[in-house]
Amino acid sequence: MKRSIRIGISTCPNDTFAFHGLMNGKVDCQGLDFRFELLDVEQLNRLLLAGEFDVAKASFHAALLLSESVGVLDAGSALGFGVGPLLLAAKVDCSPSGDFFDVNGTKRQPIVLCPGAHTTANLLYRLFFPGMGSIENVVFSDIMPRLKSGQADFGVCIHEGRFTYREEGLARVADLGELWERETNAPLPLGGIMARHELGGELHRKINVAIRASIDYGLTHRSETVATMKRYAQEFSENVLFAHVDLYVNDWTVSLSAASGASVDGRKALGLLCEKARQAQVVAAHHPNLQILGVG
């Protein structure tokens, strides 16, 4: 009887591309029965925090909070240069500040939409724009429509919207990834595949091998992954889908700790994110770093 693994991944194209092979029986599952659930990233964060998954894609913000009970698998992460969330506005030449906005004679703080309290996007906004605006956490797909309708002043945009915001008539205020890179000279860690420590080293290794095989399959069978990506995507243009994949699926996705030709490995980037979270008092000063699982 196969060991059942409850696994959650996001609906964004880089995940459905990477897991196409496993979801469709194209690669060796290492004797495991993967039970997939596809959800919004903040839903995954909350369910992982609640102990609902054996393995799940999660924001590194959420994972840092859970580092005593979960680690990140070597394969499947999203990090790199030029991959950061964008801070958008409906108006050009404006930015959040500590000041109040005067709206129709009423003074209020600007409303800033984030795609979830435990997302790395939320953490980055808090790191680079501390105390600026009133943050509201909403489903990522609601951010651009609410900006366009005037229900909010700013929004932190992730996923496909990063490529389509100009078509929606929105303006870029800042690239949070560029701010991270300027300060750290390191790739930005966004999210990874978390596994519970209690599964043990042998299961970690098998799960990692299966995920690595699925990523390799997608990279060598790109056109075959389109149907899987379109089934869950917010945007159906193949050009947009593959622009997303090409940005977020890279050497660090194949192996977090041994990215080919990388000047900074993923472990150092994760350590920097944890240190920034400690400095911002998002986690305690003594909070442990995330462990890399599934290798060695």
C-alpha positions in Angstrom: 0.0 0.0 0.0 1.4 3.4 -1.0 2.1 6.0 1.6 -0.4 8.8 1.1 1.0 12.4 1.1 -1.5 15.3 1.4 0.1 18.0 -0.7 -1.1 21.5 -1.4 0.2 23.7 -4.3 -0.9 27.1 -5.6 -2.9 27.6 -8.8 -0.2 30.0 -10.3 1.5 28.8 -13.5 4.9 28.2 -12.1 3.4 25.6 -9.7 1.1 23.9 -12.2 4.0 23.8 -14.7 6.4 22.3 -12.1 3.9 19.7 -10.8 2.3 18.8 -14.2 4.4 15.6 -14.4 3.4 14.4 -10.9 -0.3 15.4 -11.3 -0.6 13.5 -14.6 1.4 10.4 -13.8 4.3 11.2 -16.0 7.1 10.7 -13.5 8.1 8.2 -10.8 6.2 9.0 -7.7 8.7 7.1 -5.5 6.1 4.7 -4.2 4.0 7.6 -2.8 0.4 8.5 -3.3 0.3 12.3 -3.7 -3.1 13.7 -3.0 -3.1 17.2 -4.5 -5.1 20.2 -3.5 -4.8 23.5 -5.5 -5.6 26.7 -3.6 -4.7 30.3 -3.4 -1.3 30.9 -1.8 -2.8 32.5 1.4 -5.2 29.6 1.8 -2.2 27.3 1.6 -0.4 29.4 4.2 -3.3 29.3 6.6 -3.8 25.5 6.2 -0.1 24.8 6.7 -0.1 27.0 9.8 -3.2 24.9 11.0 -1.3 21.7 10.4 -3.5 20.4 7.6 -0.8 19.4 5.0 2.1 17.0 5.0 3.7 19.0 2.2 2.6 22.4 0.8 3.8 25.3 -1.3 3.9 28.2 1.1 5.2 31.8 1.2 8.5 32.0 2.9 6.9 34.5 5.3 4.6 31.8 6.6 7.3 29.2 6.6 9.6 31.3 8.7 6.8 31.5 11.3 6.7 27.6 11.2 10.4 26.8 11.0 10.3 24.8 14.2 7.9 22.3 12.7 8.5 22.5 8.9 11.5 22.8 6.6 11.8 23.6 2.9 12.4 20.9 0.3 15.5 21.4 -1.9 13.3 21.3 -5.1 10.3 23.5 -6.0 11.1 26.9 -4.6 10.4 30.3 -6.3 13.2 32.8 -5.8 15.5 34.8 -8.0 16.3 38.2 -9.4 13.6 40.3 -11.0 10.8 38.2 -9.5 9.5 40.6 -6.8 5.9 41.7 -6.2 4.9 45.1 -7.6 3.4 48.0 -5.6 0.7 49.4 -7.9 -1.5 52.4 -7.8 -4.4 53.7 -9.9 -2.7 57.0 -10.3 0.7 57.9 -11.7 3.3 59.7 -9.6 2.0 58.8 -6.2 3.3 56.7 -3.4 2.2 55.6 0.1 3.4 57.7 3.0 2.9 58.2 6.7 0.6 61.2 5.9 -3.1 61.0 5.7 -4.9 61.5 2.4 -7.5 64.2 2.0 -10.3 62.4 0.2 -13.4 64.6 -0.4 -12.6 66.6 2.7 -12.1 63.5 4.8 -8.6 62.7 6.1 -7.7 59.0 6.1 -4.6 56.8 5.7 -4.1 55.3 2.2 -5.6 51.8 1.8 -2.9 49.3 0.8 -4.1 45.9 -0.5 -1.9 42.8 0.2 -2.5 39.3 -1.0 -2.6 37.7 2.5 -1.2 38.4 6.0 1.3 35.6 5.7 2.5 36.2 2.1 6.1 37.2 1.4 4.6 40.2 -0.5 3.0 41.4 2.8 6.3 41.0 4.6 8.2 42.9 1.9 5.8 45.8 2.0 6.2 46.0 5.8 10.0 45.9 5.4 10.2 48.6 2.8 7.2 50.8 3.7 6.9 50.4 7.5 3.9 52.1 9.0 2.7 53.5 5.7 -1.0 53.1 5.0 -3.7 50.9 6.3 -3.1 47.3 5.1 -6.0 45.2 4.0 -5.4 41.5 3.1 -7.5 40.2 0.2 -7.4 37.4 -2.4 -4.7 38.3 -4.9 -7.1 38.3 -7.9 -9.2 41.1 -6.2 -6.3 43.6 -6.0 -6.3 45.1 -9.5 -10.1 45.3 -9.8 -10.3 47.1 -6.5 -7.6 49.5 -7.5 -9.3 50.2 -10.8 -12.7 50.8 -9.1 -11.2 53.2 -6.5 -11.8 51.0 -3.5 -8.1 51.2 -2.5 -5.2 53.5 -3.1 -2.3 51.0 -3.5 -1.9 47.2 -4.0 0.9 44.7 -3.9 0.5 42.6 -7.0 1.7 39.0 -7.5 1.3 36.2 -10.1 0.2 37.0 -13.6 -0.9 40.5 -12.8 2.8 41.4 -12.7 2.8 41.2 -16.5 -0.7 42.6 -17.2 -1.1 45.7 -14.9 -0.3 48.2 -17.7 -3.1 46.8 -19.8 -5.4 47.4 -16.8 -4.4 51.1 -16.7 -2.5 50.8 -13.4 0.8 52.5 -12.5 3.9 50.9 -10.9 5.0 52.7 -7.7 7.8 50.3 -6.8 9.2 46.9 -7.5 9.7 45.3 -4.1 12.1 42.8 -5.5 14.4 45.5 -6.8 14.4 47.1 -3.4 15.3 43.7 -1.9 18.1 43.2 -4.4 19.5 46.7 -3.9 19.8 46.1 -0.2 21.0 42.5 -0.1 22.6 41.7 -3.5 20.8 38.3 -3.1 17.9 36.6 -5.0 14.5 37.2 -3.5 13.0 34.2 -1.8 9.2 34.2 -2.4 8.0 30.7 -1.6 8.9 27.0 -1.5 7.7 23.5 -0.9 7.4 22.9 2.8 7.5 19.5 4.5 6.8 18.6 8.1 9.9 17.6 10.1 7.9 14.6 11.5 7.8 12.9 8.1 11.5 12.0 8.6 14.5 12.1 6.4 13.7 9.1 4.1 10.3 10.5 3.2 11.8 14.0 2.7 14.3 12.5 0.2 11.6 10.5 -1.7 9.3 13.5 -2.0 12.1 15.7 -3.1 13.2 13.2 -5.8 9.6 13.0 -7.1 9.3 16.8 -7.2 12.7 17.3 -8.9 11.6 14.7 -11.6 8.4 16.6 -12.2 10.2 19.9 -12.6 12.6 18.3 -15.1 9.7 16.8 -17.0 8.0 20.2 -17.3 11.3 21.8 -18.5 11.7 19.1 -21.3 7.9 19.0 -22.2 7.0 22.6 -22.1 4.1 22.5 -24.6 2.5 19.6 -22.8 2.1 21.7 -19.6 -0.1 24.3 -21.2 -3.4 22.5 -20.6 -2.6 22.0 -16.9 -1.6 25.7 -16.5 -4.7 27.0 -18.3 -7.0 24.8 -16.1 -6.1 26.9 -13.1 -4.7 30.2 -14.3 -6.3 33.7 -14.1 -4.7 34.6 -17.4 -5.0 32.2 -20.5 -2.5 33.8 -22.9 0.3 31.3 -23.5 2.8 34.1 -23.8 1.8 35.4 -20.3 1.8 31.9 -18.9 5.3 31.1 -20.1 6.6 34.6 -19.2 5.5 33.7 -15.6 7.1 30.2 -15.8 10.4 31.6 -17.3 10.6 34.1 -14.5 9.8 31.9 -11.5 11.1 28.4 -12.6 14.9 28.6 -12.7 18.0 26.9 -11.4 16.9 27.6 -7.8 13.6 25.8 -8.5 15.5 22.7 -9.6 17.8 22.8 -6.5 17.6 25.5 -3.9 21.1 24.6 -2.5 23.0 24.0 -5.7 21.8 26.4 -8.4 24.1 26.1 -11.3 26.2 29.2 -11.8 24.4 31.1 -9.0 26.5 33.7 -7.3 24.4 33.4 -4.1 22.8 30.1 -3.2 19.2 29.9 -1.9 20.2 29.0 1.6 22.0 32.3 2.1 19.0 34.2 0.6 16.6 32.5 3.1 18.9 33.3 5.9 18.8 37.0 4.9 15.0 37.0 4.8 14.9 35.5 8.3 17.3 38.1 9.6 15.2 40.9 8.0 12.1 39.4 9.6 13.9 39.3 13.0 14.9 43.0 12.6 11.3 43.9 11.8 10.1 41.9 14.8 8.0 39.7 12.6 9.6 36.7 14.3 11.4 36.6 17.6 15.1 37.4 17.9 16.0 33.7 18.6 13.7 32.3 15.9 15.5 29.5 13.9 16.2 29.6 10.2 14.4 27.3 7.8 16.2 23.9 7.3 16.7 22.6 3.7 15.2 19.1 3.5 15.5 16.2 1.0 19.2 16.3 0.3 22.2 14.5 1.7 
